[in-house]
């Protein structure tokens, strides 16, 4: 099963957000960190299903090391999100 890096974003007075460097525009949020992580799996699967429906290429996962090499991302927490498809 492929796993993609999810970047966790949190600002004061906001929910926890999760974005995916391999899938620009794919984001989700949850009131708690646990909820955000659960919703991240659903958001990733939904986004990839759309790409498949549109016959677009699914990128290979970028390594955590490569994602974190970007200095703008070094302050962010990360999770590994499994891609669960039907």
C-alpha positions as CSV (number, residue, x, y, z in Angstrom):
1,X,0.0,0.0,0.0
2,X,1.4,3.4,-1.0
3,X,1.7,6.1,1.6
4,X,1.8,9.8,1.0
5,X,3.2,12.6,3.2
6,X,0.5,14.7,4.8
7,X,1.5,18.1,6.2
8,X,-0.3,19.3,9.3
9,X,-1.1,22.9,9.6
10,X,-2.5,24.6,12.8
11,X,-2.9,28.2,13.6
12,X,-4.5,29.8,16.7
13,X,-8.3,29.6,16.7
14,X,-8.3,27.2,13.7
15,X,-8.9,23.5,13.1
16,X,-6.0,21.2,12.2
17,X,-5.5,21.2,8.5
18,X,-3.8,18.5,6.4
19,X,-2.4,19.1,2.9
20,X,-0.5,16.8,0.5
21,X,2.6,17.9,-1.3
22,X,2.1,15.3,-4.0
23,X,-1.5,16.5,-4.6
24,X,-1.7,20.3,-4.7
25,X,-5.2,21.4,-3.9
26,X,-6.1,18.2,-1.9
27,X,-6.7,19.4,1.7
28,X,-8.9,18.5,4.7
29,X,-9.3,19.7,8.3
30,X,-10.6,18.4,11.6
31,X,-11.4,19.9,15.0
32,X,-8.8,17.6,16.6
33,X,-5.6,16.1,15.4
34,X,-7.1,12.6,15.5
35,X,-10.1,13.7,13.4
36,X,-7.8,15.5,10.9
37,X,-5.7,12.4,10.4
38,X,-8.8,10.2,9.9
39,X,-10.2,12.7,7.4
40,X,-6.8,12.9,5.6
41,X,-7.2,9.2,4.5
42,X,-10.7,9.9,3.1
43,X,-9.6,13.1,1.4
44,X,-6.6,11.4,-0.2
45,X,-8.7,8.5,-1.4
46,X,-11.4,10.8,-2.8
47,X,-8.8,13.0,-4.6
48,X,-7.1,10.0,-6.2
49,X,-10.5,8.5,-7.3
50,X,-11.2,11.8,-9.1
51,X,-7.8,11.5,-10.8
52,X,-8.5,7.9,-11.8
53,X,-11.9,8.9,-13.2
54,X,-10.3,11.7,-15.2
55,X,-7.6,9.2,-16.4
56,X,-4.9,11.2,-14.9
57,X,-1.6,9.9,-13.7
58,X,-1.3,9.1,-10.0
59,X,2.2,10.3,-8.8
60,X,4.5,8.1,-6.9
61,X,4.9,9.1,-3.3
62,X,7.6,11.6,-2.6
63,X,9.8,10.6,0.3
64,X,9.5,12.3,3.6
65,X,13.1,13.3,3.4
66,X,12.6,15.1,0.1
67,X,9.4,16.8,1.2
68,X,11.1,18.1,4.4
69,X,14.1,19.3,2.5
70,X,12.0,22.3,1.5
71,X,12.9,24.9,4.2
72,X,9.3,26.2,4.2
73,X,8.1,22.8,5.5
74,X,10.6,22.2,8.3
75,X,8.4,23.6,11.0
76,X,5.4,21.5,10.0
77,X,4.4,18.2,11.6
78,X,3.9,15.3,9.2
79,X,1.9,12.1,9.0
80,X,2.1,9.3,6.5
81,X,-1.3,8.7,5.0
82,X,-2.0,5.3,3.4
83,X,-3.8,5.4,0.0
84,X,-6.8,3.1,0.4
85,X,-8.6,2.4,-2.8
86,X,-11.6,0.3,-3.5
